[in-house]
Amino acid sequence: MGNQIEIIDVHKSFGNHQILKGVNVVVQEGEVVCILGPSGSGKTTFLRCINFLERANAGRIVLAGHRVDFSAATRKAIKAIRMNTAMVFQGYELFKHMTVLQNVMEGLVTVRKMPKKMATVIAERSLEKVGLYDKASAYPSQLSGGQQQRIGIARAMALDPELMLFDEPTSALDPELVDEVLAIMKELASSGKTMIIVTHEMQFAYEVADRVIFMADGKVLESGTPDQVFNHPKEARTQEFLARLNFSQAV
């Protein structure tokens, strides 16, 4: 494998409430890592700390040749990390006053300072990949939730980041719309994109992840292949979590 991404000893508190208690995750280039765990375990906060949407109290990240301490990062260092990551959110986070094409172009033009002509070509290509090229001139309000989330994925893809982050990308969707989003993510995974995915879609994690991480109480309790974590969990908390979801997968 090529470059690895290291996220080391991440601590994060909100007031007196400690959310992350020394989380360590190393991701190999091209690896798909799915993070599972009960609500309140710190999964989303961990993702948000990676690209400085939240400022961790301690820890560091090594990404694309940049080694950055979370607690002491300069604006320049934060920009360097953000230039190499892209996030797909639970709630789409699209700009309602912009067309689909403008939404996908926005990061290329404003963050990457790319000429609009070039950004348009890349954005159109991304929309083709998620099957929504025909919606380029539509506005988010004219699309289904599944389509909006696919636009969110297209926007992240357009940036061609070193690391793609997904925060429960299907949790806000009606059940019948989930599959269309998971199908796009499966294609991305098979194309060799490096991805960290917080998800409650157990079957998806089992089929797509190279590695599954189970988090609880702000810590990584278990990490392994999907077969190891789902079929042979070592930790009692992991066993309880899977039993409560009634998820089992034949070996």
C-alpha positions as CSV (number, residue, x, y, z in Angstrom):
1,M,0.0,0.0,0.0
2,G,1.1,3.6,-0.5
3,N,0.8,6.5,2.0
4,Q,-1.0,5.8,5.2
5,I,-3.1,8.3,7.1
6,E,-2.5,8.4,10.8
7,I,-5.0,9.9,13.3
8,I,-3.3,9.6,16.7
9,D,-4.5,9.9,20.3
10,V,-7.4,12.2,19.7
11,H,-9.1,13.8,22.7
12,K,-12.1,16.0,22.6
13,S,-14.3,17.5,25.4
14,F,-17.3,19.7,25.4
15,G,-17.1,21.5,28.7
16,N,-16.6,18.8,31.4
17,H,-18.0,16.1,29.1
18,Q,-15.2,14.0,27.5
19,I,-16.3,12.8,24.1
20,L,-13.1,11.3,22.7
21,K,-10.6,9.6,25.0
22,G,-7.5,8.9,23.0
23,V,-8.8,7.5,19.6
24,N,-6.2,6.0,17.3
25,V,-7.0,5.1,13.7
26,V,-4.5,4.4,10.9
27,V,-5.9,4.0,7.4
28,Q,-4.0,2.7,4.5
29,E,-4.2,4.2,1.0
30,G,-7.2,2.8,-0.8
31,E,-8.7,1.3,2.4
32,V,-12.3,1.5,3.4
33,V,-12.9,1.7,7.1
34,C,-16.4,1.6,8.6
35,I,-16.9,2.9,12.1
36,L,-19.8,1.4,14.1
37,G,-21.0,2.0,17.6
38,P,-24.0,3.1,19.7
39,S,-25.3,6.7,19.7
40,G,-23.1,9.0,21.7
41,S,-20.0,6.9,21.3
42,G,-18.1,9.8,19.6
43,K,-18.1,8.6,16.0
44,T,-19.3,11.8,14.4
45,T,-17.2,14.0,16.6
46,F,-14.2,12.0,15.6
47,L,-14.9,12.5,11.9
48,R,-15.5,16.2,12.5
49,C,-12.2,16.5,14.3
50,I,-10.3,15.0,11.3
51,N,-11.0,18.0,9.1
52,F,-11.2,20.6,11.8
53,L,-15.0,21.1,11.8
54,E,-14.4,20.5,15.5
55,R,-11.1,21.4,17.2
56,A,-9.8,18.4,19.1
57,N,-8.1,19.2,22.5
58,A,-5.2,16.9,21.8
59,G,-3.9,14.5,19.2
60,R,-2.4,14.7,15.7
61,I,-3.0,13.8,12.1
62,V,-0.6,12.8,9.4
63,L,-2.1,13.2,5.9
64,A,-0.6,13.7,2.5
65,G,2.8,14.7,3.9
66,H,1.3,17.1,6.5
67,R,1.8,16.3,10.2
68,V,-0.5,18.5,12.2
69,D,-1.2,18.8,16.0
70,F,-4.9,19.3,16.5
71,S,-4.6,21.6,19.5
72,A,-1.9,23.9,17.9
73,A,-2.8,23.9,14.2
74,T,-2.3,27.1,12.3
75,R,-4.8,28.3,9.8
76,K,-2.3,27.2,7.0
77,A,-2.1,23.7,8.5
78,I,-5.8,23.4,8.8
79,K,-6.2,24.5,5.2
80,A,-3.7,21.9,4.1
81,I,-5.7,19.1,5.8
82,R,-9.0,20.4,4.4
83,M,-7.5,20.5,0.9
84,N,-6.9,16.8,1.2
85,T,-10.2,15.7,2.7
86,A,-13.9,15.9,1.8
87,M,-16.9,15.1,3.9
88,V,-20.4,13.8,3.1
89,F,-22.8,14.9,5.8
90,Q,-25.9,13.3,7.3
91,G,-28.1,16.2,6.2
92,Y,-26.7,16.8,2.7
93,E,-25.6,20.4,3.6
94,L,-26.3,21.7,0.0
95,F,-26.6,25.4,-0.7
96,K,-30.3,25.8,-1.4
97,H,-29.9,29.0,-3.5
98,M,-27.4,27.3,-5.9
99,T,-28.1,24.8,-8.7
100,V,-26.9,21.3,-8.4
101,L,-23.9,22.1,-10.8
102,Q,-23.0,25.2,-8.7
103,N,-23.1,23.1,-5.5
104,V,-20.6,20.6,-6.9
105,M,-18.4,23.4,-8.4
106,E,-18.3,25.5,-5.2
107,G,-15.4,23.9,-3.5
108,L,-13.3,23.8,-6.6
109,V,-13.8,27.5,-7.3
110,T,-13.7,29.0,-3.8
111,V,-11.3,26.6,-2.0
112,R,-9.1,25.3,-4.9
113,K,-9.3,28.6,-6.8
114,M,-9.9,26.7,-10.0
115,P,-11.1,28.5,-13.2
116,K,-14.8,28.2,-13.6
117,K,-14.5,26.5,-17.0
118,M,-12.3,23.7,-15.6
119,A,-14.5,23.4,-12.5
120,T,-17.6,23.0,-14.6
121,V,-16.0,20.1,-16.6
122,I,-15.0,18.3,-13.3
123,A,-18.4,18.9,-11.7
124,E,-20.2,17.6,-14.7
125,R,-18.0,14.5,-14.7
126,S,-18.8,13.9,-11.0
127,L,-22.6,14.3,-11.7
128,E,-22.3,11.7,-14.4
129,K,-20.7,9.3,-12.0
130,V,-23.6,9.6,-9.6
131,G,-26.2,9.4,-12.4
132,L,-27.5,12.9,-12.0
133,Y,-26.0,14.8,-14.9
134,D,-29.5,15.6,-16.1
135,K,-30.2,17.4,-12.8
136,A,-27.3,19.9,-13.2
137,S,-29.6,23.0,-13.5
138,A,-32.1,21.8,-10.8
139,Y,-32.1,23.2,-7.3
140,P,-31.8,21.0,-4.2
141,S,-35.5,21.5,-3.2
142,Q,-36.5,19.8,-6.5
143,L,-34.7,16.6,-5.7
144,S,-35.4,13.6,-3.5
145,G,-33.3,13.1,-0.3
146,G,-31.5,10.3,-2.1
147,Q,-30.7,12.5,-5.0
148,Q,-29.5,15.3,-2.7
149,Q,-27.2,12.9,-0.9
150,R,-25.8,11.7,-4.2
151,I,-25.1,15.4,-5.1
152,G,-23.2,15.6,-1.7
153,I,-21.1,12.6,-2.8
154,A,-20.5,14.2,-6.2
155,R,-19.3,17.4,-4.5
156,A,-16.9,15.4,-2.4
157,M,-15.7,13.3,-5.4
158,A,-15.1,16.5,-7.5
159,L,-12.4,17.6,-5.0
160,D,-10.5,14.3,-5.6
161,P,-9.4,14.2,-1.9
162,E,-6.8,11.9,-0.3
163,L,-9.5,10.9,2.2
164,M,-13.3,10.9,2.0
165,L,-15.3,11.1,5.2
166,F,-18.9,9.9,5.4
167,D,-21.0,10.7,8.5
168,E,-24.1,8.4,8.6
169,P,-24.8,9.3,4.9
170,T,-28.1,7.3,4.8
171,S,-29.5,8.1,8.2
172,A,-31.7,11.0,7.1
173,L,-33.1,9.0,4.1
174,D,-36.4,7.2,3.7
175,P,-35.7,3.4,3.6
176,E,-36.5,3.1,-0.1
177,L,-33.8,5.8,-1.0
178,V,-31.0,4.2,1.0
179,D,-29.9,1.7,-1.7
180,E,-29.2,4.3,-4.4
181,V,-26.8,6.1,-2.1
182,L,-25.1,2.9,-0.9
183,A,-24.7,1.8,-4.5
184,I,-22.7,4.9,-5.3
185,M,-20.6,4.4,-2.2
186,K,-19.9,0.8,-3.2
187,E,-18.6,2.0,-6.6
188,L,-16.4,4.5,-4.9
189,A,-15.0,1.9,-2.6
190,S,-14.2,-0.5,-5.5
191,S,-12.5,2.4,-7.4
192,G,-9.8,2.5,-4.7
193,K,-10.9,5.7,-2.8
194,T,-9.6,6.0,0.8
195,M,-12.7,6.3,2.9
196,I,-13.8,6.5,6.6
197,I,-17.5,5.8,6.9
198,V,-19.6,6.2,10.1
199,T,-22.6,4.0,9.4
200,H,-25.4,2.0,10.9
201,E,-25.8,0.0,7.7
202,M,-24.4,-3.3,9.0
203,Q,-24.8,-5.2,5.7
204,F,-23.1,-2.5,3.8
205,A,-20.2,-2.4,6.3
206,Y,-19.9,-6.2,6.1
207,E,-19.8,-6.2,2.3
208,V,-17.7,-3.1,1.6
209,A,-15.3,-2.4,4.5
210,D,-11.7,-3.6,4.5
211,R,-11.8,-3.0,8.2
212,V,-14.5,-2.4,10.8
213,I,-14.0,-0.3,13.9
214,F,-16.3,-0.5,16.9
215,M,-16.4,2.6,19.1
216,A,-18.1,3.1,22.5
217,D,-17.6,5.6,25.2
218,G,-15.2,7.7,23.2
219,K,-12.8,4.8,22.6
220,V,-12.0,2.3,19.9
221,L,-12.9,-1.0,21.6
222,E,-12.4,-3.4,18.6
223,S,-11.0,-3.4,15.1
224,G,-10.7,-6.1,12.5
225,T,-12.0,-7.4,9.3
226,P,-15.7,-7.5,8.8
227,D,-15.7,-11.3,9.4
228,Q,-13.7,-10.9,12.7
229,V,-15.9,-8.1,14.1
230,F,-19.3,-9.3,13.0
231,N,-18.8,-13.1,13.3
232,H,-16.2,-13.3,16.1
233,P,-16.4,-10.2,18.2
234,K,-14.0,-10.3,21.2
235,E,-15.4,-7.5,23.3
236,A,-18.6,-7.9,25.3
237,R,-19.8,-4.4,24.2
238,T,-19.4,-5.3,20.5
239,Q,-21.3,-8.6,21.1
240,E,-24.1,-6.7,22.9
241,F,-24.3,-4.1,20.2
242,L,-24.6,-6.6,17.4
243,A,-27.1,-8.8,19.4
244,R,-29.3,-5.7,20.0
245,L,-29.3,-5.0,16.2
246,N,-29.9,-8.7,15.6
247,F,-27.3,-8.6,12.9
248,S,-25.6,-11.9,12.0
249,Q,-23.8,-12.9,8.9
250,A,-22.9,-16.3,7.7
251,V,-19.2,-17.0,7.7
